[in-house]
């Protein structure tokens, strides 16, 4: 569940990957121990500019395993900015 930031819609994250790992060593930073859980939209619409500081629609991830660490990588953002910006991202478990 992503929320837009307070300004600069050209930095909105549109696509992301979410990965999980149970390792707690330096292997995490080397990228070898992450399991891909999701690749797709952040829930922020690409066709329209949403209001700032607003939660977007939640996105379902088909995963029933728990991990000790998670990471979110933004793979596409709106516009030509050289950075990305969002105010919050929540991983909700049910």
Wavefront OBJ file of the C-alpha trace (Angstrom):
o trace
v 0.000 0.000 0.000
v 1.734 3.172 -1.226
v 0.973 6.809 -0.445
v 2.003 9.669 -2.696
v 4.414 12.299 -1.426
v 3.691 15.972 -0.836
v 4.983 17.277 -4.181
v 6.592 16.382 -7.529
v 4.242 13.874 -9.146
v 6.986 13.105 -11.689
v 8.676 11.128 -8.894
v 5.662 8.885 -8.150
v 6.639 5.187 -8.132
v 4.510 3.274 -10.652
v 6.051 -0.215 -10.744
v 7.986 -2.158 -8.126
v 9.281 -5.506 -7.011
v 8.870 -6.836 -3.475
v 11.300 -9.444 -2.206
v 11.689 -11.396 1.021
v 14.594 -13.091 2.792
v 15.291 -14.978 5.999
v 19.034 -14.256 5.979
v 20.473 -11.783 8.473
v 24.061 -11.518 7.251
v 25.925 -9.449 4.686
v 24.437 -11.736 2.036
v 21.349 -9.515 2.097
v 23.230 -6.545 0.670
v 24.852 -8.690 -2.031
v 21.460 -9.570 -3.522
v 21.957 -13.333 -3.510
v 19.415 -14.308 -0.896
v 16.239 -12.484 -1.899
v 13.094 -14.285 -3.108
v 10.883 -12.398 -5.558
v 7.359 -12.147 -4.116
v 5.796 -9.569 -6.428
v 6.536 -7.646 -9.603
v 3.972 -5.136 -10.843
v 2.109 -1.926 -10.115
v 2.402 0.058 -6.894
v -1.283 0.958 -7.117
v -0.484 4.540 -8.114
v -2.257 5.144 -11.442
v -0.107 6.020 -14.445
v -2.869 7.601 -16.570
v -3.948 10.225 -14.017
v -2.124 12.326 -11.440
v -3.446 11.432 -7.970
v -3.723 13.871 -5.079
v -0.626 14.392 -2.971
v -0.218 12.688 0.435
v -2.917 10.161 -0.477
v -3.047 6.394 0.009
v -3.577 4.447 -3.192
v -5.447 1.197 -3.790
v -3.876 -1.823 -2.162
v -2.283 -4.495 -4.322
v -2.629 -8.195 -3.470
v 0.484 -10.336 -3.334
v 0.036 -14.077 -3.656
v 2.359 -15.246 -0.875
v 1.728 -17.289 2.265
v 5.299 -17.426 3.588
v 6.748 -15.047 6.143
v 10.244 -13.567 5.973
v 12.424 -11.737 8.479
v 13.389 -9.057 5.940
v 11.604 -7.439 3.016
v 12.747 -4.984 0.389
v 10.888 -2.876 -2.141
v 12.668 -1.881 -5.339
v 11.068 0.768 -7.546
v 11.418 -0.279 -11.192
v 9.520 2.574 -12.887
v 8.433 6.055 -11.897
v 6.394 8.775 -13.566
v 8.253 11.415 -15.570
v 11.900 12.085 -16.219
v 13.070 12.770 -12.674
v 16.296 11.071 -11.611
v 14.812 9.975 -8.279
v 11.635 8.564 -6.762
v 9.500 9.847 -3.879
v 6.600 8.465 -1.855
v 5.471 9.239 1.661
v 4.702 5.713 2.897
v 4.664 2.074 1.876
v 2.920 -0.560 3.991
v 3.218 -4.335 3.724
v 0.067 -5.645 5.348
v -0.220 -9.288 6.349
v -3.516 -11.089 6.741
l 1 2 3 4 5 6 7 8 9 10 11 12 13 14 15 16 17 18 19 20 21 22 23 24 25 26 27 28 29 30 31 32 33 34 35 36 37 38 39 40 41 42 43 44 45 46 47 48 49 50 51 52 53 54 55 56 57 58 59 60 61 62 63 64 65 66 67 68 69 70 71 72 73 74 75 76 77 78 79 80 81 82 83 84 85 86 87 88 89 90 91 92 93 94
